[in-house]
């Protein structure tokens, strides 16, 4: 894409897709078909106003991709004119996300997951069968194209696939594309889905992923499967919005004090005290303040946030409202994975109903507090799970992490104080306020309070989300899930985590317990592997994942992830002395990435490989 505008023109459908989002162009300077006489001499400030809307770049790209199936040069040129964005910058954004295409492709795309959980359940064989039925990945066939994909967040039903059909008619929820989730996927079901989306099997309800469904011990998951996720009345009849009412009674400082006293820490891996983050944001004199919910759970093996959003969407809306009230924010952004169509539909409906009933808007519950939430869809970029990369993505830039300091509580989204929490962390605020800080802190351990959601997948009898109090052991969790007879290893924390051996199952599942054992709790991923799995192939897939998902901003990560993958390719079928040189190289490269990378992607890209070498003796 050139640095300047071209003569490429959008089609009528492309223009309509953008105009449906942004409204008709107000002048010829912003994409109108004609310019009035006075517009030939000056822009009358229109360009400046358009630049202020750069944050609409990602939604505009989605609008065209959803309607047409790909983004042409003419469509990108039109978007750039509408938003006064340099074409080269917009091209950099459009090509940053894996769900967008700037090359022609069929309107129907089948994404087949080949990541860790699906690899352990036969995705390689599925891809071989699809190649025989439809041709190699990327080859158009029968009006569709299939491609390999990183984790789709459907690990409990692996191997999984997502069918996306672009089109003009909006599907239920407000998106201009139809989707079908097929999991577990087979070659016949996917081949049939390329012909007709109606042939895709019906998706099971969210509680299908909850082996503990109905248990009285559940806290965060207690409503899923028993409450209609579409019904606000049903939610309120099951203690919904009682936490928000208590928040208004306590006041913002009182809410923060309760969260601090409860010992709630972030569930996204860093385990930073949530109350301290909120307090630091609330105290910033600069305004406005923003709240961002990180719902871009892209860590391979993670699907807990999806289940929460699909099965209990109003809980997240209520929790975000409380967080906004406590931090002095009046606008919240829910950054949602583009691969979660059902969650998007449920949350869109929940936000509309909440606004209608006065639970979002200019005067929530008559308390004089104004707050609203906007959903921003991601488009396939693991790095956007990093808190500052989310800011860049929302602002219409490449989703690259920012250097810190300054920290988000000082200068975050749009350069303003911002609190960022993931879905599980926010939903934990509800029991804190419903039960009180002391009662909440009585569950778990001194440093890890409350309950934790674990995403169990791989070779177990009952894959799914499990909720256990902090302090339960890995052995107790696996006994609930039904471990394999010949357990080989367990990967904790996902691709950025570490492996543990079968003789280490008594590790307490707490932040401090896993740290002391030389591993990590991370996002709550528990991938169980038996001795039929080829660990070198799993490690190679992890390396490929980090190579693909590196944003390329910093040299240690951009080069290191490539060198790591190359070394693992060389030694995938060798052991002992033949692997010694490359293992030494892996250690050197891994340490450089850990020490010098800007963000957690590069800093953790070597973790799983290192633990497999040192704890499992993979190449010895």
SVG drawing of the C-alpha trace seen along z (x, -y; Angstrom):
<svg xmlns="http://www.w3.org/2000/svg" viewBox="-38 -29 65 75">
<polyline fill="none" stroke="black" stroke-width="0.4" points="0.0,0.0 1.4,-3.4 1.8,-6.3 -0.7,-8.3 -4.2,-7.8 -4.8,-5.9 -7.5,-6.0 -9.0,-2.7 -12.7,-3.1 -14.8,-1.1 -17.7,0.9 -21.2,-0.1 -21.3,2.7 -18.0,1.6 -19.1,-2.0 -22.4,-1.0 -20.6,1.1 -18.5,-1.8 -21.3,-4.4 -23.6,-2.1 -21.0,-2.4 -19.7,-6.0 -22.7,-7.7 -22.7,-9.4 -19.6,-11.4 -20.2,-15.1 -17.9,-16.5 -15.9,-15.6 -12.7,-15.8 -14.0,-12.8 -15.0,-10.5 -18.0,-12.2 -18.6,-11.6 -18.6,-15.4 -17.1,-18.5 -18.9,-21.8 -17.2,-24.9 -16.1,-26.1 -14.6,-22.7 -12.2,-23.0 -10.5,-25.8 -10.5,-24.6 -11.7,-21.7 -13.6,-23.8 -12.1,-21.8 -13.6,-18.6 -10.3,-16.7 -9.5,-17.6 -12.9,-16.2 -12.3,-13.0 -8.9,-12.5 -10.5,-12.5 -12.4,-9.4 -9.4,-7.3 -10.5,-4.9 -13.2,-3.8 -10.6,-2.3 -10.8,1.2 -14.7,1.2 -14.6,-0.1 -12.2,2.7 -14.6,5.2 -17.5,3.7 -16.0,4.3 -14.5,7.7 -17.9,8.8 -19.8,7.6 -17.5,8.6 -15.1,11.2 -12.0,9.3 -10.7,5.7 -9.9,4.3 -7.6,1.4 -10.6,-0.7 -12.4,0.1 -9.2,-0.7 -8.7,-3.9 -12.3,-4.9 -11.9,-4.1 -8.8,-6.2 -10.5,-9.2 -13.4,-8.9 -11.1,-8.9 -8.2,-11.0 -5.8,-8.1 -2.6,-7.7 -3.2,-4.7 0.2,-3.1 -0.8,-3.2 -4.3,-1.7 -2.7,1.0 -0.3,1.8 -3.4,2.2 -5.4,4.3 -2.5,6.7 -1.7,7.0 -4.8,9.1 -5.1,12.7 -8.9,12.5 -8.7,9.8 -7.5,10.3 -6.3,7.7 -6.3,10.3 -9.5,11.7 -10.9,14.8 -14.3,16.5 -17.0,15.1 -16.9,18.2 -13.8,19.0 -13.3,22.1 -10.8,21.7 -9.5,25.0 -7.7,24.9 -4.3,26.6 -3.2,25.3 -2.2,27.3 -5.5,28.7 -6.8,29.5 -3.4,30.9 -3.7,33.3 -7.1,34.4 -6.2,35.1 -6.3,31.8 -3.3,32.9 -5.3,35.9 -8.3,33.6 -6.2,31.3 -5.0,34.2 -8.6,35.3 -9.6,31.8 -6.7,31.5 -8.0,34.7 -11.6,33.4 -11.1,29.7 -7.5,29.3 -4.6,27.7 -5.3,25.0 -5.8,21.6 -7.2,23.2 -10.7,22.0 -13.1,24.8 -16.9,24.9 -17.1,21.2 -15.2,21.5 -11.6,21.7 -10.2,23.4 -7.1,22.4 -5.3,23.4 -5.9,21.3 -4.4,20.7 -6.6,21.5 -10.3,20.7 -11.1,21.0 -13.1,24.2 -10.7,26.5 -13.2,28.5 -14.6,29.7 -11.4,30.2 -10.7,30.4 -12.6,27.3 -13.5,25.1 -15.1,21.8 -17.0,21.1 -17.4,17.4 -19.7,16.4 -19.5,12.8 -22.7,11.3 -25.1,8.3 -27.8,9.6 -26.9,9.0 -27.1,12.0 -28.8,11.9 -26.7,9.6 -25.7,6.8 -22.8,8.3 -22.8,8.4 -21.6,11.9 -23.0,15.4 -20.9,17.8 -21.1,21.4 -19.0,23.1 -18.3,26.8 -16.7,28.7 -15.7,31.4 -15.1,31.1 -14.7,33.8 -13.9,33.7 -17.4,34.6 -19.1,31.9 -16.6,29.3 -17.0,30.3 -20.8,30.1 -20.5,26.7 -18.6,25.3 -21.6,26.0 -24.3,24.7 -24.0,23.0 -27.3,24.5 -25.7,28.0 -23.5,27.1 -24.5,29.0 -26.2,26.9 -23.8,25.4 -24.4,26.8 -25.3,24.5 -22.6,22.9 -23.1,25.2 -21.9,28.1 -18.4,26.9 -19.1,27.2 -18.7,30.7 -19.6,29.2 -22.8,27.7 -25.4,27.6 -22.8,27.9 -23.7,25.7 -20.0,24.9 -19.8,22.8 -19.5,19.1 -18.5,17.5 -20.3,20.2 -23.4,20.7 -25.8,19.0 -24.6,20.7 -27.0,23.4 -29.7,22.3 -30.3,18.7 -31.4,17.7 -28.4,15.6 -30.8,13.5 -33.1,12.6 -32.3,9.6 -35.3,10.4 -34.0,13.9 -30.5,12.5 -32.0,10.0 -34.1,12.7 -30.8,14.6 -29.0,11.8 -28.2,9.8 -27.5,6.1 -27.4,6.6 -23.6,5.9 -24.1,2.7 -26.7,1.4 -24.2,2.1 -21.5,0.3 -23.7,-2.8 -24.3,-2.5 -20.5,-2.2 -19.4,-4.9 -16.3,-4.7 -13.7,-4.7 -15.7,-2.1 -15.8,0.2 -12.1,-0.1 -11.6,0.6 -13.7,3.8 -11.8,5.0 -8.5,4.3 -9.6,6.1 -10.8,9.1 -7.3,9.6 -8.6,9.9 -5.7,10.1 -5.8,10.2 -6.7,13.5 -4.8,12.7 -1.5,14.1 0.3,11.2 -1.7,11.4 -1.5,7.7 -3.8,6.5 -7.0,5.2 -7.8,2.7 -4.4,1.0 -4.9,0.7 -8.4,-0.8 -7.2,-3.2 -4.3,-4.4 -6.6,-5.1 -9.2,-6.9 -6.6,-9.2 -5.3,-10.5 -6.3,-14.2 -6.3,-13.9 -9.7,-13.2 -11.5,-11.4 -10.8,-8.0 -11.4,-4.9 -12.2,-1.3 -11.1,1.5 -12.3,5.1 -9.7,7.5 -11.9,10.2 -9.2,11.2 -8.3,14.5 -6.0,15.9 -3.7,18.0 -3.9,21.5 -6.0,23.7 -8.0,20.8 -11.8,20.6 -13.1,19.6 -13.9,16.0 -15.9,17.3 -18.0,19.5 -18.6,16.6 -19.6,14.2 -21.9,16.7 -23.5,18.1 -23.7,15.0 -23.3,11.9 -25.1,9.5 -22.6,10.4 -19.9,8.9 -22.0,5.8 -22.7,5.3 -19.1,5.9 -17.8,3.4 -20.3,0.8 -19.0,1.3 -15.4,0.9 -16.2,-2.2 -18.0,-3.7 -15.0,-2.9 -12.4,-4.3 -14.3,-7.4 -14.7,-6.2 -17.8,-7.0 -17.0,-5.0 -15.9,-1.4 -14.5,0.6 -15.1,4.4 -12.3,5.7 -13.7,9.0 -12.0,11.7 -13.1,11.7 -13.4,15.5 -16.2,15.4 -19.4,14.7 -21.8,16.2 -20.3,14.1 -20.6,11.0 -24.3,11.7 -25.0,12.3 -23.2,9.3 -24.7,7.0 -28.1,8.1 -27.2,7.6 -26.0,4.1 -29.1,3.1 -31.4,4.5 -29.3,2.8 -29.6,-0.6 -33.3,-0.1 -33.8,0.6 -31.7,-2.3 -28.7,0.0 -26.4,-1.8 -26.7,-5.3 -26.8,-8.9 -28.4,-8.1 -27.9,-4.5 -30.5,-3.4 -31.3,-7.1 -27.9,-7.5 -26.6,-10.3 -23.8,-8.2 -23.3,-8.0 -21.6,-5.0 -21.8,-3.1 -20.0,-0.2 -18.8,0.2 -17.8,3.5 -14.7,3.5 -14.0,6.7 -10.5,7.9 -9.6,9.6 -7.1,12.4 -4.0,11.1 -2.7,12.8 -0.5,9.8 -3.7,7.8 -4.2,9.6 -1.4,7.4 -3.0,4.4 -1.2,1.6 -1.5,3.4 -5.3,3.2 -5.0,-0.6 -3.3,-0.8 -5.8,1.5 -8.8,-0.4 -7.2,-3.7 -6.9,-2.4 -3.2,-1.5 -1.3,1.7 -1.8,3.7 1.8,3.3 2.7,3.1 3.9,-0.2 6.9,-0.7 6.2,-1.2 6.4,-3.6 4.1,-5.5 1.7,-2.8 -1.9,-2.6 -3.2,-4.0 -1.4,-7.2 -1.5,-7.3 -3.5,-4.5 -6.3,-4.6 -6.2,-7.9 -3.4,-9.0 -5.8,-9.1 -5.8,-7.1 -7.2,-3.7 -7.9,-0.6 -7.6,2.7 -9.0,6.0 -9.8,9.3 -13.3,10.9 -12.6,13.4 -11.1,10.6 -14.1,8.3 -16.7,11.0 -15.0,11.8 -16.0,8.3 -19.6,9.4 -19.1,12.0 -16.8,9.6 -19.6,7.0 -22.4,9.5 -20.8,11.4 -18.4,8.9 -14.6,8.8 -14.1,10.9 -16.3,13.7 -14.6,13.6 -11.1,13.7 -12.0,16.7 -11.9,18.9 -8.5,19.8 -5.2,19.0 -3.7,15.9 -2.1,14.7 -4.6,16.2 -8.1,15.5 -11.4,16.7 -11.9,19.3 -10.2,19.8 -11.4,21.1 -9.3,23.8 -9.5,24.7 -8.9,28.4 -8.4,29.9 -6.4,32.6 -6.5,36.3 -9.1,36.2 -12.5,37.8 -14.3,34.6 -12.7,31.5 -14.2,28.2 -14.1,25.3 -13.6,26.2 -14.0,23.8 -12.0,24.6 -10.9,22.6 -7.3,21.5 -5.1,24.1 -6.6,27.2 -3.9,29.4 -3.4,30.3 -4.1,33.9 -7.5,33.0 -8.3,31.1 -7.3,34.0 -9.3,36.5 -12.4,34.4 -11.5,34.3 -10.6,38.0 -6.9,38.2 -5.5,40.7 -4.0,44.0 -0.6,43.2 -0.1,39.5 3.0,38.0 2.9,34.4 0.6,31.4 1.1,28.0 0.1,25.3 -0.5,21.7 -0.7,22.4 1.9,21.8 3.5,19.2 3.5,21.6 5.5,24.6 5.2,28.4 5.0,30.5 5.7,34.3 3.3,36.9 5.2,37.1 4.5,33.3 0.7,33.4 0.5,32.3 1.5,28.7 -1.0,26.4 -2.9,24.4 -2.1,20.9 0.0,18.1 2.7,18.6 2.5,22.4 3.1,22.8 5.8,20.1 7.6,22.0 7.4,25.2 9.1,23.5 6.0,23.1 3.1,20.7 -0.7,20.6 -1.0,18.1 -4.4,18.0 -5.6,21.2 -4.8,23.5 -4.4,27.2 -3.5,29.2 -3.2,32.9 -1.1,35.1 -0.6,38.9 2.3,40.8 0.7,41.0 1.6,37.3 4.9,36.5 6.2,33.8 8.8,32.5 5.9,31.8 4.0,29.9 7.0,27.8 7.4,27.1 3.8,25.9 4.4,23.6 7.4,22.1 5.4,21.7 2.7,20.0 5.0,17.4 6.7,16.8 3.4,16.1 2.0,14.0 5.1,11.8 4.2,8.2 7.8,7.7 8.3,4.5 11.4,5.5 14.4,7.4 14.8,9.9 11.3,11.3 11.1,10.8 14.4,12.6 14.4,14.9 11.1,16.6 12.3,17.4 15.6,18.8 13.8,20.8 11.5,22.4 14.4,23.2 16.4,24.9 13.4,27.0 12.9,28.0 16.4,29.3 16.2,31.4 12.6,32.6 13.7,36.2 17.1,36.4 18.3,36.7 21.4,36.7 24.7,35.3 23.0,34.6 20.8,32.1 23.3,30.6 24.4,27.6 20.9,26.5 19.8,26.9 22.6,24.6 21.5,22.2 17.9,22.4 19.0,21.4 21.0,18.4 18.2,17.2 15.5,17.9 17.4,15.9 17.9,13.0 14.1,12.9 13.3,13.1 15.7,10.3 15.2,7.8 11.7,8.2 9.3,5.3 6.3,7.3 5.3,10.7 5.1,12.5 8.8,12.5 9.6,12.7 7.6,16.0 8.1,17.5 10.9,19.8 9.2,20.9 7.4,24.1 10.4,25.2 12.8,24.7 10.5,26.6 10.2,29.5 13.9,29.8 14.7,29.4 11.8,31.2 10.7,33.7 14.1,34.5 12.5,34.3 15.8,34.4 18.0,36.4"/>
</svg>
